[in-house]
């Protein structure tokens, strides 16, 4: 027979379905690969092409030469493939044929999304707590979780009074979160399990696992008074120190000598102690004179600094002399935050054991920018937040004001500390700020404050949203959820 007659009488596509159905989960945008595997594929991707070809049963009897997508409207719920196949029909006679296959996209909810929509289906829970009077630690922890996508396996996140609860459908995912937290902050963990059901015939049991995480109640810039046992173990360092950094251990510094000590997690929990004072108790001082003393440790320069309370300037002549590690960044006329040791009363046994005559009147902590805080112009950057479920009981008005104040202080810390903001992701703000001419004029005098570490545009990430449609609402929520730990 001639070629035309063979083509008319022999159909090598026989046995290959021309129409098929493929299941798609709209919540997580994954396709079903039988029998129970759900895979994420982009439209017209190689992964989706391979998934569609596996649905065609008769392809193993022919030779597939070429396969490609035919463009269809995205909302049509149709996927079309153009296939080129070859098959030997007679001896030394190979016939090639091109045909189309149409797939209908059927919506089906995957098991993972079904568990998320249902209640009380979690398998493991991680409870993170810290016994402090502010939320700034968890604000920074939230940004680290978003940057490293440590929340991608959670089925729910619940905000509690003293911390966060993370719920997981698998115990391994909860253990992964515990390992992530232990790598960035000192903590103490405790595991427990609850028997839900058991099958006496097969010997299998169903458990729910809970992991309780307690973070150390020490934050960056806190004033510490080390117990004598720890001070001696750290090379007889002065007991009165400041916490200048927190990673997976506590980093303390004696501001009188620039001596540093690293307190490991095991050392702390063997002899736990609390902060003598936190950043909320700091007082603003005005710098009158700076005289470097010589010793230098990295960016820290030891200096004798004469200061006066900012609220006393122009009212009295009371001044204080303090030895500080900020000699490299402070100049006369600057503002600095510190702790007033002379007029403070601390309820601490280790502090009561110190000789009061040898204690400094003031311990300076960080440089302050009061003029920049007074500006009225909004920020050109923003932070992403986790999609959290709030407490059943709404916070009181006083608590809500405290939470807003903690968030504002955290944003100021990011603005004033380049090292801190280098560990988180900042995004360009898409909010349009409308300012009056007189507001812009009043802000111009604050924009050029000397030494202020402005956030540059190259530090900001584009705040992209690929799709705002209703079908991708769940995915956009996941996208919006988004080193040494410097808890502040």
MODA-V705765 format. One line per field, one symbol per residue. psi: psi as a letter, one per 40 degrees, with the letter a starting at -180 (. if undefined). burial: + if it has 16 or more other ideal C-beta (glycine too) atoms within 10 Angstrom, else -. A space follows every 50 residues. Layout:
# MODA-V705765
psi=???
burial=???
This chain:
# MODA-V705765
psi=iidddddddhheehehhehihhhhhddefiihhidehhihhihfiddddd ddddehdeeeeihhdihiihhihdeefihhihihiiihdihfhhhhihii hhhhhhhhhidddddddiifeidihhhhihgifieddddddddddddefe edeieihhhideaihhhieiddddddddddddeeihihihiiihhdiihe deeiihihhhhhhhihfhiieihihiiddddddfffihdhiiheihbeih hihhedeehiihhiddddedgiiiidiideeiihihhdihhiedhhgbeh hhihhhiihdeehedifhiihhhiefdeeiiheiiiiihgddeihhghdd ddeihddeiidhhidiiigddddeieiiieiiiiiigihiidhiiidddd dddddddddddddddegdddeeeihhihhehhhhiiddddddddeedfhh ehgihideeiihgihdheiddfdddddddef.ihhgh.
burial=-----------++--+-----++++++++++++----+--+------++- ++--++--+--+----+----+------+-+-+-+-+-------+-+--- +-+-+--+-+-++-++-----+++++++++-+-+++++++++++++---+ +-+++++++---+++++++-+-+++-++-++--++++------------- --------+++-+++++++++++++++--++-++--++++++++++++++ ++++++-++++-+-+-++----+-+++++--++-+++--+---------+ +++-+++++---------++-++++++-++---++++++++------+-+ +--------+-++++++++--+--+-----++++-+-+------------ -+---+--+++-+++++--++-++++-------------------+---- ---------+-----------+-++--+--++--++++
